[in-house]
Amino acid sequence: MNILDKKVEELLNMSSVDLTVAYFENHEEACVIANKSAEKIVVLMSNKDYTKLKSYSVSLENWLKAEDEGLNSEQIVKGLSVLRAFGRRPGQRYISKGDVFQQIDMSEVALHLEITS
């Protein structure tokens, strides 16, 4: 089990609300975690050799605005629908953008999602 999978498992165990986890098809080092309403989304990303992990929090509103940062909003909207319905999110390689994401401490991720459920 790599560092990303370990953190996801830890997060699911920490959280008292239903969380959805979806891995990116084209970027295996990243996954998306969302609360039931998908109003708050956390993106976890590791480097290629799974030695470092970053977490980013983004609101649904900012995610949808991400087209301005060079992301394809149609894919994002479609992905969120799939995420809600099936717990899967097809996606492109996802590059974090400093203006869109707010880096947060890993220990706060579960709490962050619970507050918005």
ZIKA-V606059 format. One record per backbone hydrogen bond with DSSP energy under -0.5 kcal/mol. CO is the residue of the C=O (numbers start at 1). NH is the residue of the N-H. If there is no record, write none. Layout:
# ZIKA-V606059
co:CO nh:NH
co:CO nh:NH
This chain:
# ZIKA-V606059
co:2 nh:6
co:3 nh:7
co:4 nh:8
co:5 nh:9
co:6 nh:10
co:7 nh:11
co:8 nh:12
co:9 nh:13
co:10 nh:14
co:11 nh:15
co:18 nh:36
co:20 nh:34
co:22 nh:32
co:27 nh:24
co:27 nh:30
co:29 nh:46
co:30 nh:24
co:31 nh:44
co:32 nh:22
co:33 nh:42
co:34 nh:20
co:35 nh:38
co:39 nh:60
co:40 nh:35
co:41 nh:58
co:42 nh:33
co:42 nh:44
co:43 nh:56
co:44 nh:31
co:45 nh:54
co:47 nh:50
co:52 nh:47
co:54 nh:45
co:55 nh:104
co:56 nh:43
co:57 nh:102
co:58 nh:41
co:59 nh:63
co:60 nh:64
co:61 nh:65
co:63 nh:66
co:64 nh:67
co:65 nh:68
co:66 nh:69
co:66 nh:71
co:67 nh:70
co:71 nh:73
co:72 nh:76
co:73 nh:77
co:74 nh:78
co:75 nh:79
co:76 nh:80
co:77 nh:81
co:78 nh:82
co:79 nh:83
co:80 nh:84
co:81 nh:85
co:82 nh:86
co:82 nh:87
co:82 nh:88
co:83 nh:87
co:91 nh:26
co:93 nh:95
co:94 nh:96
co:97 nh:100
co:97 nh:101
co:101 nh:103
co:102 nh:57
co:105 nh:108
co:106 nh:109
co:108 nh:112
co:109 nh:113
co:110 nh:114
co:111 nh:115
co:112 nh:116
co:114 nh:117
